[in-house]
Amino acid sequence: MKALHINSTLPFQGAVFFIEDPIILCTILSALMWRKLNGEIKLYTDKVGYDYYKRVGLLGLYDGGIDVDTLEHLPSTIDYRIFWAGAKLFALRKEGTPIAMIDNDLVVWKPIGSEFASHPVTVLHTENLDEQVYPSGYVLLTRNGYQYNPAWDWNARPCNTALACFSDPAFLEYYIGCAVDFMEGNAAPAHENVSRMVFAEQRILAMCAAEKGIAVHTLLGDPFERQDLVTHIWGAKVYARNDPDQNRILCNFLLQCILRHFPDFSFGTPKLQSLLETYK
């Protein structure tokens, strides 16, 4: 099954776009491991992202092609600093189904394409309804005049879409339409920019599925269970960002995985050579 990596640089408005060292290494491992076990992988990015990937030496990872045009023409009615993952929805809409979407901080270690294909929607796992992350509807900021769908079940557990697969084209379009509708014009400043994005991407998905009577299949029952199916460095990269020792440990782990599983991978650019020399 084809998978997507998606990286829009719009959330970096006013700042220089870059990818942290652990994410560069995880991107390499994520793409190569998917190709080895599950199928081709494609990159969606914009011109700034394309130039960065080219300079670093990552473009060759994508045997499924590279799309620059889609993310260059995203709707201007959305604030991508607030909806920092919003570009993923437009890449999904362009690509169609069946499709797997993988965050570049996640690695899949086993063949799972057939499991994906047999369900309309598959996600990494569901999440608890933590009020700090998933506040009630009356707390969330919305544009003037926006109204929630009265058929939505606010008790549906949000879907972690660090890894997600869609096999039902009608449902995918319905979900994207609902998420985009929530994001458009929703630009009021706030003290945090997490709750609206995860509502649009992850909670709306669960509520749309419940509304349509679709059972969301999950790969993990508990995100903290011991398992050998995926590695998601979401939490580890935060520690690495704030602690040089943790950064070195994480980068060394990822680098050793690349060298062990893909000994012929070429660290052929100055940036990749620097990562090899620094963290080996």
Helices and strands as residue ranges (DSSP letters): E 3-7, G 10-12, H 21-37, E 41-45, H 47-56, G 59-61, E 66-67, H 69-72, H 87-95, E 99-102, E 106-108, H 113-117, E 121-126, E 159-166, H 169-183, H 195-198, I 199-203, H 204-212, E 217-218, E 230-232, H 234-242, H 244-261, H 270-279
